[in-house]
Amino acid sequence: MPAARVLLVCVVVLLAAPASALTGREIVDTAQQKNGLTSWKDRRLSATMQSYEDDSLARTREVEIVEQTDPRGEHRTLMTFISPHDVQGTEFLHLSPRGEKDTQWLWTKEMRRARRIAEAQQDENFFGSDLSYRDLELLVRIQQWTEGEATATLEGEDTIDGKTCNVVVLQPKNPEFPWSRYKLWFGKDDFLPWRLDIYDEDKVQKRVTVARYQTVDGHATPVDATIANVGENTKTVMTSRDVEYDTDVGDDLFTVSALGQRS
C-alpha cells in the first residue's frame, strides 16, 4: 500500500476513534484549574438569604460573610447578621479543619458570650434555615479533597436546566463532614458545578443548585443559589454581591474570643 494511503488510513482511524472519557477525578481537577473555584485564600461578600417553607417566603436576612480557605488546612467562615433587628449583630463561626470534624460557634446579643453548637445540633436550622451557607461552603471544600481523602466516580451524564452535565460522586474517607456521599453535576462545556446533592446513606438530605455564576478576579463565584432541605420541604435562596477575593483577612478574625467584639 502506498505510503500516502497508509497515512490517510491512519488519520481516518484516529479521527473516528472516540476521545477517551475523563475520569471523575479528572473532571474535578479540571473544574478547579479552569474556573479558580478553590484557588483563593480568603473571600468577603454580602448576601440576602430568603427562607421559604412550602414555597411561601418565611423570612429574609441580610448577612456579611468572610471566609478563609487552605486546600491542605482549615476552612473558616464567619457570618454576621445585619438585619432584621431581632438578629442584628448575631455571629456564627464555622471552623472546618482538614480531615477532622468541624466545630460551630454562635454569639448573640442576648447571650453576650460564644456558645459552641453541640454536634447533635449542627444540622438543625438556626434562625429558620438561615445558616445554610455552611452547605454552600461544600462546593469549595469537597472539591479540595484528594484521591486519598475521597474517591471520585463518574456516574454518567444528566441534563440540568438545559445544560448537559457530567455527574461525579465523591465518597469521603475522612470524618470532616457527617454525610456519606456527595453528588456533583459539572457542566460538560464550562466545568462549573451546577448542582450538589448531599446524601445520608442512599437518601438525599440537601440539594444545592446554582442559577448563576459571576467571575471575580478569575474565580467563578456562585451568586444565585438555592439550598433545599429535601425531606422538610424548606429552602433558602441566597443572592450574593460585593464579592472580593484575597484581601489579606487576618487569622484573628476567626477566633472564638473575637466573637461579639465587633458589635
Secondary structure, DSSP 8 states (H G I E B T S, - for coil): --HHHHHHHHHHHHHHS------HHHHHHHHHHHH-SS--SEEEEEEEEEEEETTEEEEEEEEEEEEEE-TTS-EEEEEEEEESGGGTT-EEEEEE-TTS--EEEEE-TTT-SEEE--GGGTTS-TTTTTTTHHHHTHHHHGGG--TTTEEEEEEEEEEETTEEEEEEEEEESSSSSS-SEEEEEEETTT--EEEEEEEETTEEEEEEEEEEEEEETTEEEEEEEEEEETTTTEEEEEEEEEEEE-----GGGGSGGGTTTT-
